Amino acid sequence: MSAQEISNPGQLMEIVNGFRASRVILTAHELGLFNHLKGKRATSAEVARLLGTHPRATDRLMNALTTIGLLSKSEGIFTNTGFSEQYLVSGSPRYMGGLDHALNLWQTWSTLTPSIAAGTSVVVKDSIGDSSEQWCEAFIAAMHSRAANQVKEVAAAIDLPRKGKILDVGGGSGIFSFAFLHASPELTAVVFDLPNIVPITDRYIKEAGLDNCVSTLAGDYLDDEFGEGYALVFMSAIVHINSPEENIRLIAAGVRALAVGGQIVILDHVMHEDRTEPSAGAMFALNMLVGTEHGDTYTESEIRGWMEAAGLSEIRLQPTPSGILLMIGKKC
C-alpha cells in the first residue's frame, strides 16, 4: 500500500482541486496585492483602484485569500496577516522571492500532457544561459530561498576542510558557500556559474559582505574546466538538470578539479530503486520533464556509478536529520 494511496473520491477531488488555492496565491503575488496592503487597512475597492483591477473580481480574490489565511477581514476592511507581512511583502528579510519562479513553473506544468507524449519539454527551448534576465533573477531568488532553509544543516553534515578553497558548481547566489565559510572561516570559495548568472552571484556576494573571500568563475560546467586544487567540490541541485551522460562528464570534471584527499558532495534528490520514493523526488522528475530537455531525478545506484566511474572512493549516502540527502565521495 502506497503512503499516498487514495481511499475515497472526496480525497481525490481535494487533491485535484488543490490548484485553485495555488492559483489564488500566485495571482495575488503577481498583482503585488500583499505589497499594496503592507501596514495598511483597506477595502477591496480601494485595493482595486491601487492595482487597476476590477472591483468585484478583486473583492472575490481577497475573500478567497482570507479563507486561505493570508488576509484578515473585519467589517469589509482587509489587512495582511502577520505571516503575509513577514513572508509575502517584498523587502521583508524573510520575503519568499521564490514565488516569481513558481509563476514560471505554472506555465511549464500546464504542458505536462504533451510533454508525457513527447518524452521531453515541449515549451523550454532555451538553456538557462539563454534565458531572460527577469527569469534568471526569479530562478536564483527561488534557489536562494530554498537553500536558506538547508545551509546550516548541510554544512553540519559535511566534513568541511579547515583550510583551502572550495568550488561551488552551479552555485547561483552562493548561499551554500557562505554557510561553509561561516562554519570554517579559513576557507575561500569560488562560485562557478553561467556568464549571465555570475553578475547576479556577485551582487549576492557583495550583499553578504564576503567579496574578500568568495569569487566567481563564469563558464558552462559541461564544457569548461574549473581549475584545480580544490579541497571540496560542491554540486547542489544540478545533477537533476542533466542526462546521465552529462552527469558522467560533470562529475569527472569535478574530480579533475579536486586535490588528492578532497571530496565531492552532491546534494540532490536521491531516489529509491523503484523511483516512487522519496515522493518529492518522484514529483520533481516530472518538473524536470516539463522544464528541461534531458533532466530527471536519479537513484543512489546511478549516482554512485557515476562517482565510481570518475575514480572516487569511500562513496556514501549521507542523510541529514531533516531528510536532505548528500552523496559524498573522496579522491584518493
N, C-alpha and C positions, 0 to 999 in steps of 0.2 A: 504493500500500500504506500503510495506516494505521500509525502508530508503535505502536499498541496492537493490531495485528491478532493474532487468536488462531490458533495454529498446530497445537494438538493438544488432545484432550479433557482431559488432565490439567491443562493450563494453565488451561482454562476452569473446571474444578472447584476449583482452588486459589483463583481469584477468587470463585467462588460461595460457597465455604466461609469466606471471609475474615471474615464477620460473627461467626463463633464467637469468635475471639480478641478482637474488638471488644467483644462482649457480656461476656466474662470480665473484661476490664479495667474496663468500666463498672460491672459488678455489684460488683467489689471496691471500687471508688471509692464507690459508693452505700452500701455497708455500712460504710465507714470502716476497712476492713481495714488499709490501709497506716498509718493513724494509730495504730491499736492496736498495731502492730508497731514503732513508732518506737523505735529504740535498744534493742530487746528481742530475745530468743531465746525462741521458744515453740513448743509442739506445736500441731497443728491443733485438738486437743481443747481446749486452753487458749484458743485464739483463738475457738473456737465458743462457749465459755462467756462470753467478753467480749462477743461480738456477739449472743448469744442466738439462734444459728443451729444447725442440725442438725449434729452432729459429723462423720458420714460425708460429707455434702454439702460441708461446709466443707473437709474434707481434700481432696476431689477438686478443688474450686475452687483451693485453694492449690497442689496439684500442677500444675494447668494454668498457674497464674501462674509457677511455677518453669520450666516448659518454654518459656514466652514470654520469660522472662528478667527478670521483675520481682521474684521472690523467689529466695532461695537455700535449699537444703535439705541437711542433713547429719545422718545418723542420726536421722531423724524430727523434727529441730528446724528450724524455719523462721526466716529473718530477711529483712528488706528488703534489696534490693541497694543499692549506692551511688546508683544512678540513682533508685530509688524513694524513698530518704530525701531526696534533693535536690529531686525534682520532684513527688512524689505525696503527701507529708505536708503537710497544711495548716499554715500558719505559716512554712514554709520560704521564704526570699527568692525562690526560683525555682519555687514551687508553681504547678502548671498548673491554675489555677482554672477554665479553660475546659471542663474535663470535666463540670461541672454542666450547662453548656449542651448539651454533646454528649448527655447523657441526654435532654434535651428533644427534640433533633433525632432521636434514635432513635424516638421516638413519631411524629413527623410523617413521617419517611421510610417508616415502616411503612404509610402511606396512599398511597404512590406510584401504585399501580394505579388506585384510584378517582380520584385527582387527574388522572391522564392522561385518564381518561374524561370528567371534568368540565371540564378545562381550567383549574382553579384549586384552591387548597387546599380540602379538604373537612373540615378539623378546626380551622383557625385562624379564629375568629370575631371575636376582639378585636384591636385595634391594640396596639402597644407601650404606648401611653398608657393602655390599659385593662388591661394585664397585671398579674399579681400581683407583690408586692414580691419574693418569692423568685425568680420568673422573671426579673425585671429585674436583680436582683443577679447572677444567674448569667450573664445575657447580657452585661452590662457587664464582668464579670470575664473572660469569654471574649474579648471585643473588646480589652480591655486587654492580655491575654496575647498575642494575635495581633500587636497593634501593637507590642508591646515589641521584637519581632524586626525591625521595619521602620523605626522612627522615625529612627534616625541616618542611614540610607541615604536616606530620603525627604528629610530636612532638607538633606542634602548635595546632592541633585538639584535643589532649588528655589532660584531666585534670590531669597533672602529679603530683604525690605526691612531697612534698618538701623534705622529708627525707625518709629513709628506704631503702629497697632493692627491686629490680625488677628482674623478671625472664623472659628471652628471650628464648622461647621454639623453638627448631629447628632454632636457631639464625644464623647459618652459620658463616659469617665473624664478626658478632656482630655489624654491622653498625647502626642498629636501637638503640641498647643500647648506642652506642657512642653519638648519637644525643640526646637521653633522658638525659644523664648525662651532656651534654653541656647545655641543656635547664634548668636543675635542678641539679646544681653541688654537692649538698649534698647527692645525691643518690649514691648507689652502685648497681652493676649489676652482675647477673650470667647468662651466656650463656649456655644453655643445648643443646647438640647435640650428634650425634653418636660418638663412640670411634675413628673411622677413620677420622672424620671431626674435632674433637677438636684440634688436632695439627695444623691444618690449621687456626682455630679460634685463637689459641694462638699467631700465627705469626701476624695476623691482629691486635690483641690487642696490641702487642708489638710495631708494626709499628705506631699505633695511639698514643703511649705513655700513655696508660691507664691501664697498668698492675697492678697499685696500687689500682684501684677501680673497675676493671672488671675481674671476674674469670670465669672459665669454669667448667662444670659438664658433665661427659660422661654417656650416657645411651641410652635406647630406650624409647621414650615418650609414647609408647603404653603398656609398661611393667613395667617401673621403676617409683618410686616416685621422686618428685622434691625437697623435703624438705618442709619447711613451713615458715609462717610469712612474705610472700611477700606482698608488697603494690600494686604491679601491676604484672600481668602475661600477657605477650605479645606473640601472636601467629601470625606470618606473613607467608603467602604462604605455610602453611602446611595442612590446612583443605582440600584443593583440592586433596591432595595425597591419602586421606583415604576414606574408605567406611563410610556410615552413622553410622554403629555400632562402628567403630573405633573412629569416632569423638565424639560419646557419651562418650566413655571411656576417650579420651583425655581431653575433657572439664571437666569431673568430676575430673580427676587428677589435673587439673589446679585449680579448686575450692578448693580442699583439701589443696593445697599449699598456698592459699590466707589467709592473716589475715582478720579478720572481718573489713568490711569497704573498703577492697581492691577491685580492679576491674580487670576483664579480658577484653582484647582488641584483637579482631580478625581482621586482615587485609587480605582480600581475595576477589576474585570475589564474588559478591552477585547478583544473578540472579533475574530478574522479574519472576513472577509465570509461564509465558508461555515459559521461558527459551530461548527466542530469543534475549533478550536484558539484559545487555549491549552486544554489538556484540563481544567485545574482550573476554568476558566470554563464549559465545557460541562457538567460535573457540577454546578456551582453554580447553573446555570439551573434544574436540577431541584430543588435545595434551595429556591430561591425559589418554584417551582411548588407544592411541598407545604407551604410555610410562610407564604406571603403570598397576598393576593388578586390583585395585579397584577404582582408582581416578576419580573425576568428579568435576564439579562446581555445587554449591548449591544455593537454593533460600533463601531469607530472612526468610521465614516462617520455613524452615528446620533448619537453624542455630539458629533461635530464640527458636525453640522447644528443641534443644539440650541444650541450655543455661538454659532454664526454668527447664528442667529435672534435671540439675545439681544443682539447687537451687539458681540460680542467679535472681536478681530482677532489676528493673529500666533498663530493656534492651532496647537499642535503636540502630537505624541505623544512623551513623554519617558520612555524606559525607564531603569531603574536597573541596576547591574551584576548584581544577582540576579534580574532579570526583573520587578520591580514596575513597573506601568505607570501613568503620570500623563498626563492630558490638561490642557494649560495654555493659557489664553487671556488676552489683555490688553484692558483698557478704555482706548480712546484718546480 
